[in-house]
Amino acid sequence: MIKENIVPDYVFESSWEVCNKVGGIYTVLSTRAKTLQKEFGDHLIFIGPDVWQGKENPLFIEDKSLYVNWLQYAKEKDELNIRIGRWNIPGKPVVFLIDFQPYYRIKNEIYTQAWIDFQVDSLHAYGDYDEASMFSYASARAVESFYRYCITAEEQVIYQAHEWMTGLGALYLQKNVPQIATIFTTHATSIGRSIAGNNKPLYDYLFAYNGDQMAEELNMQSKHSIEKQTAHHVDCFTTVSEITNNECKELLDKSADVVLMNGFEDDFVPKGIAYTNKRKKARKILLNVANTLLGTQLGDDTLILATSGRYEFKNKGIDVYLEAINRLGRDKNLKKNVLAFVNVPGWVGKPREDLMERLQSGKAYNTPLPGPFITHWLHNMSHDQVLDMLKYLGMSNAKDDKVKIIFVPCYLDGYDGILNMPYYDLVLGNDLSIYPSYYEPWGYTPLESIAFHVPTITTDLAGFGLWVNSLKGGYSQLEDGVKVIHRSDYNYSEVADVIKDTISDLSGYTPREVKIIRQRAEAIAEKALWKHFITYYYEAYDIALRNARKRLLSK
């Protein structure tokens, strides 16, 4: 007999990235919202930090008609400052933005109670720990107030907390509103990310690392403590990939109850003639910026490559990408000119005036601008890792070089002053995207790439890469639409060579072969749509609700 999942009546999701675009978690929540909303309607409620006070947040549409009576009650009785509205994303779900500032005055009492109840060590807190914890606590207080005012005893409620930043709130509800079933999702362990970011070998020695010991060594005790205690105490602990689940087992001493793989929506990917036109436009802009900066006449048969994402030089494999592009310049089998972009936001100052003037003139130029590697000036031009490595490698973007590389160190929001086109409109101008990640719990950037029919290279240290391999029953090749490279702690040079060879091979493919690869990339992306992956969430809801019932019965 097949067990039927228990489905909640209300789902609350708390994250620092609700209406606050920071990284990949924003993509997880914002693309999934519409799929969940079909089931729960306005009983799906997201909770985010009100960090835009006094400024207009383009992602938040305030709606003063929602929960008017409760809002008044929460303000007067519970001293909560909340703005209610809708998240400006597909589905426009309900959002509570929480003002957490008032809780700083009682933070020591909050931390003391968390220690007494759950042995959460906040003594070693620094940096963003206080800010995140006060938001987390305020979120839980808001849900507690809403529960007591708006929800009946028969209705079943889920509270899903994302990342260590929201752990304190999940634990608070576990104790103070035990009727609410709690889920904690870690998208990357704080210790795993820190080990990788500190240039320590993570994977070969994972079995030997002790999470608590490493937390002390890396000065991460408080973040690790809240993450570990939340993982152990909530009703359902989840993560986003098998590779991160291995970290959880070793560093948090707890494996996930469910792996919630990150899906995607393709409703904003243009179709048919609209796609063709957008791709042509993107390529035209990319080539025009390159030719204007470099004083070249690269044509439409140029192979356009790109990497993108957060500026984590080693973790995201930016170093390997640059190494591979440098080696490609000496490859005798390369059949086409190559234009490689590094679309990674750095400490950007302003767009280059000399480049802007050239672009606005509409003229063709045959001399490069000084510093022909970069589109925007940085505040730290002499201490930037990408520029430093290009200098170290001796890359010059000389006119007769078959391979050119350009660093675009700004957010591609459509208003950067040079490209002036949003990332999703530019990505489909690429022929290949490359993400040789060393530390990548999931990997949205390669998934986004194939959703736009652009084949991609990733590694088996990315959750996405492992998932693609699982579809193929072995290592996926570029002919399949996604090339997954084996990566370890020590095979940097080998990975760079595989990337170089793959690009070189692609330069010799016929248009028909390229078309087939692009179609296969799109077909893999279809398998990662939320309509397929959402089933794991219902499994997590069921586990959480059943465990919450057991908790209540045992009291």
C-alpha positions in Angstrom: 0.0 0.0 0.0 1.4 3.4 -1.0 1.5 5.9 1.8 -0.2 9.2 1.0 1.7 12.3 1.9 0.3 14.7 4.5 -0.1 18.1 2.8 0.1 21.2 4.9 -2.5 24.0 5.0 0.1 26.8 5.4 3.7 27.0 4.3 6.0 29.7 5.6 9.5 30.1 4.1 12.1 32.3 5.8 15.3 33.4 4.0 17.6 36.4 4.0 17.2 36.4 0.2 13.4 36.9 0.1 12.9 40.2 -1.9 16.7 40.6 -1.5 18.7 39.4 -4.5 22.1 38.1 -3.1 22.8 34.7 -4.6 21.5 31.3 -5.7 18.9 30.9 -2.9 17.1 33.9 -4.4 16.8 31.9 -7.7 15.6 28.7 -5.8 12.8 30.5 -4.0 11.8 32.9 -6.7 11.5 30.3 -9.5 9.8 27.8 -7.3 7.1 30.1 -5.9 4.7 29.9 -8.8 4.7 26.1 -8.7 3.9 25.9 -4.9 1.4 28.7 -5.2 -0.7 26.6 -7.6 -1.3 24.3 -4.6 -1.3 26.7 -1.6 -2.4 30.1 -3.1 -2.0 32.8 -0.5 -1.3 30.2 2.2 2.3 30.2 0.9 4.0 33.0 2.7 7.6 34.1 2.3 9.4 36.0 5.1 12.4 38.3 4.4 14.4 41.0 6.1 13.2 44.6 5.7 16.6 45.9 4.7 15.3 48.4 2.2 13.7 50.7 4.8 13.4 54.2 3.5 14.3 53.1 0.0 12.0 51.7 -2.7 12.5 47.9 -3.1 11.7 47.0 -6.7 11.1 43.4 -5.7 8.4 44.2 -3.1 4.9 45.5 -3.8 3.3 46.6 -0.5 -0.4 45.7 -0.1 -2.1 47.3 2.9 -5.3 45.3 2.4 -3.6 42.0 3.5 -4.2 40.7 7.1 -5.1 44.2 8.3 -6.5 43.1 11.7 -3.6 40.8 12.5 -1.0 43.4 11.5 -2.5 45.8 14.0 -2.6 43.1 16.6 1.0 42.1 15.9 2.1 45.7 16.2 0.2 46.5 19.4 0.4 43.2 21.3 3.6 41.6 20.0 5.5 44.8 19.2 6.3 43.5 15.7 7.0 45.9 12.8 6.0 44.1 9.6 5.3 45.2 6.1 3.0 42.9 4.1 2.8 42.8 0.3 3.8 40.6 -2.7 7.1 39.5 -4.1 7.5 40.9 -7.6 8.2 37.6 -9.3 6.0 35.1 -11.2 3.0 34.2 -9.1 3.4 37.3 -6.9 3.3 35.3 -3.6 2.6 37.0 -0.2 5.6 38.3 1.6 6.2 39.5 5.2 9.2 41.9 5.4 10.4 42.0 9.0 12.1 44.9 10.8 14.5 43.0 13.1 16.3 46.0 14.5 14.4 46.3 17.8 15.7 42.8 18.9 19.3 43.9 19.1 18.6 45.3 22.6 17.7 41.9 23.9 20.1 39.8 21.8 22.0 38.5 24.9 18.8 37.2 26.4 17.9 35.5 23.1 21.3 33.9 22.8 21.3 32.8 26.4 17.9 31.1 25.9 19.2 29.4 22.7 22.1 28.0 24.7 19.8 26.7 27.5 17.3 25.1 25.1 19.5 23.9 22.3 23.2 24.4 23.2 23.6 27.0 20.4 27.0 28.7 21.0 26.7 32.4 20.1 29.7 33.5 22.3 32.1 33.6 19.3 29.7 35.6 17.1 31.1 38.2 14.7 30.3 39.8 11.3 26.8 39.0 10.0 25.9 36.6 12.8 24.0 39.1 14.9 22.1 40.6 12.0 21.1 37.2 10.6 20.1 35.9 14.1 17.9 38.9 14.9 16.1 38.6 11.6 15.7 34.9 12.2 14.3 35.4 15.7 12.0 38.2 14.5 10.7 36.0 11.7 9.8 33.2 14.1 8.0 35.7 16.4 6.0 37.0 13.5 4.9 33.4 12.5 4.1 32.7 16.2 1.9 35.7 16.3 0.2 34.9 13.0 -0.4 31.3 14.1 -2.1 32.3 17.3 -4.3 35.0 15.6 -5.1 33.5 12.2 -4.7 29.7 12.2 -7.0 27.1 13.7 -5.8 24.1 15.7 -6.9 21.7 12.9 -4.8 23.4 10.3 -1.3 22.0 9.6 1.6 24.4 9.2 5.2 24.1 7.8 8.0 26.5 8.6 11.0 26.1 6.3 14.2 27.9 7.2 16.9 28.4 4.7 20.6 28.4 5.7 22.2 29.0 9.1 20.9 32.5 9.0 17.4 31.3 9.8 18.2 28.5 12.2 17.5 30.4 15.4 13.9 31.0 14.3 13.3 27.4 13.5 14.5 26.3 16.9 12.4 29.0 18.6 9.3 27.7 16.9 10.2 24.1 17.7 10.1 25.0 21.4 7.4 27.7 21.6 4.9 26.6 18.9 5.5 22.9 18.8 2.3 22.5 16.6 4.3 24.0 13.7 6.4 21.4 11.7 9.9 22.7 11.0 12.2 22.1 8.0 15.8 23.3 7.8 17.5 23.5 4.5 21.3 24.0 4.2 22.3 25.0 0.7 26.0 24.7 1.6 27.6 23.9 5.0 29.3 27.0 6.5 32.3 24.8 7.4 32.6 23.1 4.0 32.5 26.5 2.2 35.1 27.8 4.6 37.5 24.8 4.2 37.3 25.2 0.4 37.6 29.0 0.6 40.7 28.7 2.8 42.5 26.5 0.2 42.4 23.4 2.3 41.7 20.1 0.5 38.0 19.4 1.2 37.2 16.2 -0.7 40.1 13.8 -0.2 40.1 14.5 3.6 36.4 14.9 4.1 36.2 11.6 6.1 38.9 12.9 8.5 37.5 16.3 9.2 35.7 17.0 12.5 33.2 19.8 12.0 33.4 21.2 15.5 37.2 21.1 15.5 37.4 22.8 12.0 34.9 25.4 13.2 37.3 26.3 16.0 40.3 26.4 13.7 38.5 28.6 11.1 36.9 30.9 13.7 33.4 29.7 12.6 32.1 28.3 15.9 28.8 30.3 16.1 27.7 29.8 12.5 28.6 26.1 12.7 26.8 25.7 16.0 23.5 27.2 14.9 23.7 25.2 11.7 24.5 21.9 13.4 22.0 22.3 16.3 19.2 23.2 13.8 20.0 20.3 11.6 19.7 17.9 14.6 16.6 19.3 16.2 14.2 20.2 13.4 11.4 17.8 12.2 13.0 17.5 8.8 16.6 18.3 7.7 17.2 18.8 4.0 20.0 19.9 1.6 20.2 20.4 -2.1 22.5 17.7 -3.6 24.2 14.5 -2.8 27.6 16.2 -2.7 26.4 18.6 0.0 24.7 15.7 1.8 28.2 14.1 2.1 29.4 17.3 3.8 26.4 17.2 6.2 27.1 13.7 7.2 30.8 14.4 8.0 30.7 18.0 9.2 27.3 18.3 10.9 27.1 14.6 11.9 23.7 14.4 10.4 22.6 13.3 6.9 19.6 14.9 5.2 16.1 13.3 5.5 15.4 14.5 1.9 17.6 16.0 -0.8 15.7 18.9 -2.4 17.3 19.4 -5.8 17.1 22.9 -7.2 14.7 23.2 -10.1 14.1 26.0 -12.6 11.3 27.5 -14.7 11.7 28.2 -18.4 8.7 30.5 -18.9 11.0 33.4 -19.6 13.1 31.6 -22.2 12.0 33.0 -25.6 10.7 30.5 -28.1 11.0 30.3 -31.9 11.7 33.4 -33.9 11.8 35.5 -30.7 14.7 33.3 -29.5 16.5 33.6 -32.8 16.2 37.4 -32.8 17.3 37.7 -29.1 20.3 35.5 -29.7 21.3 37.6 -32.7 20.9 40.8 -30.7 23.0 39.4 -27.8 25.8 38.3 -30.1 25.8 41.7 -31.8 26.2 43.5 -28.5 28.9 41.2 -27.2 30.9 41.4 -30.4 30.5 45.2 -30.7 31.7 45.8 -27.1 34.7 43.5 -27.8 35.6 45.0 -31.1 35.3 48.5 -29.8 37.5 47.7 -26.7 40.1 45.7 -28.6 40.1 47.5 -32.0 39.3 44.3 -33.8 36.8 43.1 -36.4 35.6 39.8 -34.9 32.8 38.4 -37.0 29.7 36.4 -36.2 31.5 33.1 -36.7 33.5 33.9 -33.5 33.1 31.3 -30.8 31.7 33.2 -27.7 32.4 31.6 -24.3 31.6 32.8 -20.8 31.8 32.0 -17.1 29.7 33.9 -14.6 28.5 33.8 -10.9 29.8 35.0 -7.6 33.4 36.2 -7.3 34.7 33.1 -5.5 38.0 32.7 -7.4 38.8 29.2 -6.5 35.4 27.8 -5.5 33.7 28.8 -8.7 36.8 27.6 -10.8 37.5 31.1 -12.2 41.2 30.3 -11.9 40.9 27.1 -14.0 38.8 28.9 -16.6 41.5 31.6 -17.1 44.2 28.9 -17.2 42.2 26.9 -19.9 41.6 30.1 -22.0 45.3 30.9 -21.8 46.3 27.4 -23.0 43.7 27.5 -25.8 45.7 30.4 -27.4 48.5 27.9 -28.1 46.2 25.1 -29.4 47.1 24.2 -33.0 43.7 22.5 -33.6 41.6 25.6 -32.9 39.5 26.3 -36.0 37.8 29.7 -35.0 38.5 32.9 -33.2 37.5 32.8 -29.6 36.0 35.5 -27.4 35.9 34.5 -23.7 34.0 36.6 -21.1 34.4 36.6 -17.4 31.0 37.9 -16.1 31.7 38.1 -12.4 30.8 41.2 -10.3 34.0 42.6 -8.7 34.6 45.7 -6.6 33.3 47.8 -9.5 33.9 51.6 -9.7 32.3 52.9 -12.9 32.0 52.1 -16.6 35.0 53.1 -18.6 34.4 56.6 -20.1 36.8 55.9 -23.1 34.9 52.8 -24.0 31.5 54.5 -23.6 32.6 57.3 -25.9 33.7 54.8 -28.5 30.5 52.8 -28.3 28.4 56.0 -28.6 30.3 57.2 -31.7 29.2 54.1 -33.6 32.6 54.1 -35.5 34.8 51.1 -36.1 38.3 51.3 -34.5 41.5 49.5 -35.3 43.5 50.3 -32.2 42.8 48.8 -28.7 42.1 51.0 -25.7 44.7 50.9 -22.9 44.0 47.9 -20.5 42.0 46.0 -23.2 40.8 43.4 -20.7 38.1 45.1 -18.8 34.9 47.0 -19.4 34.5 48.8 -16.0 37.2 50.3 -13.8 37.6 48.7 -10.4 38.4 50.3 -7.1 41.2 47.8 -6.7 42.7 47.5 -10.2 46.1 46.5 -8.8 44.8 43.9 -6.4 42.1 42.1 -8.4 42.5 38.3 -8.7 41.3 38.0 -12.4 43.5 40.9 -13.6 46.4 39.6 -11.5 46.1 36.1 -13.1 45.8 37.5 -16.6 49.0 39.5 -16.0 50.7 36.4 -14.5 49.7 34.3 -17.5 51.0 37.0 -19.9 47.8 37.3 -21.8 47.8 40.5 -24.0 44.7 40.4 -26.2 47.1 41.2 -29.1 45.4 41.8 -32.4 46.7 38.6 -34.0 45.8 36.4 -30.9 43.2 33.9 -31.9 41.8 33.9 -28.3 40.7 37.1 -26.6 39.4 37.5 -23.0 37.3 40.3 -21.5 36.4 40.8 -17.8 32.9 42.3 -17.2 33.1 43.0 -13.5 29.6 44.3 -12.9 26.0 43.1 -12.2 24.4 42.5 -15.6 21.1 44.2 -14.7 20.6 46.1 -18.0 22.0 49.4 -16.6 25.7 48.8 -16.4 26.6 51.6 -18.9 28.5 49.3 -21.3 26.5 46.2 -22.3 23.2 47.6 -20.9 21.5 44.2 -21.3 20.2 41.9 -18.5 22.1 38.6 -17.9 19.2 36.4 -19.1 19.1 38.4 -22.4 22.9 38.1 -22.9 23.4 34.5 -21.9 21.7 33.1 -25.0 24.4 34.9 -27.2 27.0 32.4 -25.9 28.1 29.3 -27.8 29.4 27.6 -24.7 29.4 28.3 -20.9 32.1 27.0 -18.6 31.8 26.5 -14.8 34.7 24.3 -13.6 33.6 24.6 -10.0 35.6 23.3 -7.0 32.9 24.0 -4.5 29.3 24.1 -5.8 26.5 22.6 -3.8 24.1 22.7 -6.7 25.1 25.0 -9.7 22.4 27.2 -11.1 24.6 28.9 -13.7 25.1 25.8 -15.8 21.4 25.0 -15.5 20.4 28.5 -16.6 22.7 28.1 -19.5 21.2 24.9 -20.9 17.7 26.3 -20.3 18.7 28.9 -22.9 19.9 26.1 -25.2 23.6 27.0 -24.6 25.7 23.8 -23.9 27.8 24.0 -20.8 30.8 22.5 -19.0 30.6 21.7 -15.3 32.3 19.3 -12.9 31.4 16.4 -10.7 32.0 18.6 -7.6 28.8 20.5 -8.5 25.5 19.0 -7.4 24.1 19.8 -10.9 27.0 17.9 -12.6 26.4 14.8 -10.4 22.6 15.0 -11.3 23.4 15.2 -15.0 25.7 12.2 -14.7 23.0 10.3 -13.0 20.7 10.9 -16.0 23.4 9.5 -18.3 24.5 6.6 -16.2 28.1 7.8 -16.6 30.1 11.0 -17.4 28.1 13.3 -19.6 29.9 14.6 -22.7 29.6 17.8 -24.7 27.7 15.9 -27.4 25.0 15.3 -24.7 24.6 19.1 -24.2 26.5 19.1 -20.8 30.1 18.1 -20.4 30.9 16.9 -16.8 34.6 16.9 -15.9 36.0 14.9 -13.1 37.5 17.3 -10.6 39.4 16.6 -7.4 41.5 18.5 -4.9 44.6 18.1 -7.0 43.8 17.8 -10.8 43.6 21.5 -11.6 46.0 21.3 -14.6 44.2 18.3 -16.1 40.8 20.0 -15.8 42.2 23.1 -17.6 43.4 20.8 -20.4 40.1 19.1 -20.8 38.3 22.4 -21.0 40.8 23.6 -23.7 40.4 20.4 -25.7 36.6 20.6 -25.5 36.5 24.2 -26.8 39.0 23.3 -29.5 36.7 20.3 -30.6 33.6 22.5 -30.6 35.4 25.0 -32.9 35.4 22.2 -35.6 31.8 21.0 -35.3 29.5 21.6 -38.2 26.4 23.8 -37.8 24.2 20.7 -37.8 26.3 19.0 -35.0 26.1 22.2 -33.0 22.3 22.4 -33.4 21.9 18.8 -32.1 24.1 19.6 -29.1 22.0 22.7 -28.3 18.8 20.7 -28.6 20.2 18.1 -26.2 21.1 20.8 -23.7 17.6 22.1 -23.8 16.2 18.6 -23.2 18.3 18.1 -20.1 17.1 21.5 -18.8 13.5 20.3 -19.2 14.1 17.5 -16.8 15.1 20.0 -14.1 11.9 22.0 -14.2 10.2 22.6 -10.9 7.2 20.5 -12.0 9.5 17.5 -11.7 11.5 18.4 -8.6 8.6 19.8 -6.5 7.7 16.2 -5.5 10.8 16.2 -3.1 9.3 19.2 -1.2 6.0 17.3 -0.6 8.1 14.4 0.8 9.8 16.8 3.2 6.5 18.3 4.3 5.2 14.8 5.0 8.2 13.9 7.1 8.1 17.2 9.0 4.4 16.9 9.8 4.6 13.3 10.9 7.6 14.0 13.2 5.9 17.1 14.6 2.9 14.9 15.5 5.2 12.4 17.2 6.7 15.3 19.2 3.4 16.5 20.4 2.2 13.0 21.3 5.3 12.4 23.3 4.9 15.5 25.5 
